[in-house]
Amino acid sequence: MKKLFFKWKDENCHGINPEWVEMTGREFLEFKRKPENKHRKFAEYIDENQETTTIVLEVTQDSYNRWHCEDVIRKRKRTEKCESGYKEISMDEEICGQNIEDFTLHDVIADESVNIEQDTINLCEISQLREALKRLTPEEMELLEAMYLSENPMTERDYAKKIGLCRSGLHKRKIMLLHKLKEYL
């Protein structure tokens, strides 16, 4: 987010049809530090959502007084929010203390290689799977590990022979196990 600074070309116009002179931030600071310009007043117009450029304009004393009262209220509300323990931040907020112009949180946080939505879905599915596995009997867990989870999965025929069951009986158990898991998931 950028700040733009404008002063009246003619100081004596008193805000009536002024011609504007744009200044850089450095020029504005130098201008305000000069003793002959101390009486000139400026108001800062900020978009509350901080989505657009901030504009600092020279204003009349009356306009400055109104702006100043509103600014005090805005600052008090901001302070109250901070004291509540929560801090609102905007992704478009400039990061203070950086020498890079227009450096925002988008530049720091955005990581296109990460799909947060898919990662969250995966974590939920893993959690559901763990809960489903907790509900299996030891025999069902052993069948699942032998046929699907081990480095060298066994065939139905080999596992049936190992536990002393016919292949068709084991096949029915396997189908019932898969249906049970499907119900939990």
C-alpha positions as CSV (number, residue, x, y, z in Angstrom):
1,M,0.0,0.0,0.0
2,K,1.4,3.4,-1.0
3,K,0.9,6.9,0.5
4,L,0.4,9.9,-1.7
5,F,1.1,13.5,-0.3
6,F,-0.5,16.6,-1.7
7,K,-0.2,20.3,-0.7
8,W,-1.8,23.4,-2.0
9,K,0.2,25.1,-4.7
10,D,-1.0,28.5,-3.2
11,E,-1.1,28.5,0.6
12,N,-3.5,31.4,0.6
13,C,-6.3,29.6,-1.3
14,H,-7.7,28.3,2.0
15,G,-9.0,25.1,0.3
16,I,-11.1,26.9,-2.3
17,N,-10.5,25.4,-5.7
18,P,-6.9,24.5,-4.8
19,E,-4.3,23.4,-7.3
20,W,-2.4,20.5,-5.9
21,V,1.3,19.7,-5.8
22,E,2.2,16.1,-5.2
23,M,5.2,15.3,-2.9
24,T,7.1,12.2,-2.1
25,G,7.2,11.0,1.5
26,R,10.7,12.5,2.0
27,E,9.6,15.9,0.5
28,F,6.6,15.9,2.8
29,L,8.7,15.4,5.9
30,E,11.1,18.1,4.9
31,F,8.2,20.4,4.1
32,K,6.5,19.8,7.5
33,R,9.8,20.2,9.4
34,K,10.3,23.8,8.1
35,P,9.1,26.3,10.8
36,E,7.2,28.4,8.2
37,N,5.0,25.4,7.4
38,K,4.1,24.3,10.9
39,H,0.7,26.0,10.7
40,R,-0.3,24.1,7.6
41,K,-2.6,21.2,8.4
42,F,-2.8,17.8,6.7
43,A,-5.4,15.0,7.0
44,E,-4.7,11.3,6.2
45,Y,-7.5,9.5,4.3
46,I,-7.2,5.8,4.8
47,D,-9.5,3.1,3.4
48,E,-10.7,1.2,6.5
49,N,-10.1,-2.1,4.7
50,Q,-6.7,-0.9,3.7
51,E,-7.2,-2.0,0.1
52,T,-6.3,1.3,-1.6
53,T,-3.6,3.9,-1.4
54,T,-3.5,6.3,1.6
55,I,-3.8,9.9,0.6
56,V,-2.5,12.8,2.7
57,L,-4.0,16.2,1.8
58,E,-3.6,19.7,3.0
59,V,-6.8,20.9,4.6
60,T,-8.2,23.9,6.3
61,Q,-8.1,24.2,10.1
62,D,-11.8,23.4,10.4
63,S,-11.4,20.3,8.2
64,Y,-8.4,19.3,10.2
65,N,-10.2,19.6,13.5
66,R,-13.1,17.3,12.2
67,W,-10.6,14.8,10.8
68,H,-8.6,14.9,14.0
69,C,-11.6,14.1,16.2
70,E,-12.6,11.2,13.9
71,D,-8.9,10.0,13.9
72,V,-8.8,10.0,17.7
73,I,-12.0,7.8,17.8
74,R,-10.5,5.4,15.1
75,K,-7.3,5.1,17.2
76,R,-9.3,4.5,20.4
77,K,-11.3,1.7,18.7
78,R,-8.1,0.2,17.4
79,T,-6.5,0.3,20.9
80,E,-9.6,-1.4,22.3
81,K,-9.4,-4.1,19.8
82,C,-5.7,-4.7,20.7
83,E,-6.5,-4.7,24.4
84,S,-9.2,-7.4,23.8
85,G,-6.4,-9.9,23.0
86,Y,-7.1,-10.1,19.3
87,K,-5.2,-8.3,16.5
88,E,-6.7,-7.7,13.1
89,I,-4.3,-7.8,10.3
90,S,-4.7,-7.4,6.6
91,M,-2.9,-9.3,3.9
92,D,-2.5,-6.0,2.1
93,E,-0.9,-4.2,5.1
94,E,2.6,-3.0,4.5
95,I,5.3,-4.7,6.6
96,C,7.0,-2.0,8.7
97,G,10.8,-1.7,8.8
98,Q,11.3,-3.1,5.3
99,N,13.2,-1.2,2.7
100,I,11.2,-2.8,-0.1
101,E,8.3,-0.6,-1.4
102,D,4.9,-2.2,-1.4
103,F,6.0,-5.3,0.6
104,T,2.9,-6.9,2.1
105,L,2.0,-10.2,3.8
106,H,0.9,-11.6,0.4
107,D,4.6,-11.5,-0.5
108,V,5.6,-13.4,2.6
109,I,2.8,-15.9,3.1
110,A,1.7,-16.9,-0.4
111,D,3.1,-20.3,-1.3
112,E,1.6,-21.6,-4.5
113,S,3.1,-25.1,-4.0
114,V,0.9,-25.7,-1.0
115,N,-2.7,-26.8,-1.3
116,I,-4.1,-26.1,2.2
117,E,-7.5,-27.3,1.3
118,Q,-6.3,-30.7,0.0
119,D,-3.9,-31.1,3.0
120,T,-6.8,-30.5,5.3
121,I,-9.0,-33.0,3.5
122,N,-6.1,-35.6,3.7
123,L,-5.7,-35.0,7.5
124,C,-9.4,-35.5,8.0
125,E,-9.4,-38.7,6.0
126,I,-6.4,-40.0,7.9
127,S,-8.1,-39.2,11.2
128,Q,-11.3,-41.1,10.0
129,L,-9.2,-44.0,8.9
130,R,-7.5,-44.2,12.3
131,E,-10.9,-44.2,14.0
132,A,-12.1,-47.0,11.7
133,L,-9.0,-49.1,12.3
134,K,-9.6,-48.8,16.1
135,R,-12.9,-50.5,15.6
136,L,-11.5,-53.6,13.9
137,T,-11.1,-56.9,15.7
138,P,-7.5,-58.3,16.1
139,E,-8.3,-60.9,13.4
140,E,-9.6,-58.3,11.0
141,M,-6.5,-56.1,11.6
142,E,-4.2,-59.1,11.0
143,L,-6.1,-59.8,7.7
144,L,-5.8,-56.2,6.6
145,E,-2.1,-56.0,7.4
146,A,-1.3,-59.3,5.7
147,M,-3.1,-58.6,2.5
148,Y,-2.8,-54.8,2.1
149,L,-0.4,-53.1,4.5
150,S,2.7,-55.3,4.5
151,E,5.7,-54.8,2.2
152,N,5.0,-58.1,0.6
153,P,1.2,-58.5,0.6
154,M,0.0,-62.1,0.7
155,T,-2.5,-63.6,-1.8
156,E,-5.9,-64.9,-0.5
157,R,-4.7,-68.4,-1.1
158,D,-1.5,-68.0,0.9
159,Y,-3.1,-66.2,3.8
160,A,-6.0,-68.7,3.9
161,K,-3.5,-71.6,4.0
162,K,-1.6,-69.8,6.8
163,I,-4.6,-69.4,9.1
164,G,-6.1,-72.8,8.1
165,L,-9.2,-71.6,6.2
166,C,-10.4,-72.3,2.7
167,R,-9.8,-69.5,0.1
168,S,-13.6,-68.8,-0.4
169,G,-14.1,-68.4,3.3
170,L,-11.2,-66.0,3.5
171,H,-12.6,-64.1,0.5
172,K,-15.9,-63.6,2.3
173,R,-14.1,-62.3,5.4
174,K,-12.1,-59.9,3.3
175,I,-15.3,-58.6,1.6
176,M,-17.0,-58.2,5.0
177,L,-13.9,-56.3,6.3
178,L,-13.9,-54.0,3.3
179,H,-17.6,-53.3,3.7
180,K,-17.1,-52.6,7.4
181,L,-14.3,-50.1,6.7
182,K,-16.5,-48.4,4.0
183,E,-19.3,-47.9,6.5
184,Y,-16.9,-46.2,9.0
185,L,-15.5,-44.0,6.3
